[in-house]
Amino acid sequence: MGHRTRPTAAQQFAPADLLRGILVVSSFGFWAVLLGLMPVLLFRVWLA
């Protein structure tokens, strides 16, 4: 009973925050690429 089974707050929330940050960055990059390619695709469709 000397050691605690529950991790500390830093150990508990750091991986979740890191995962959330990676998710936000990846989704932001996805939307940036999508919004960046959408006018090009529409322009090419309009030209065709």
Residue pairs with C-beta under 8 A, 6 or more apart in sequence:
6 12
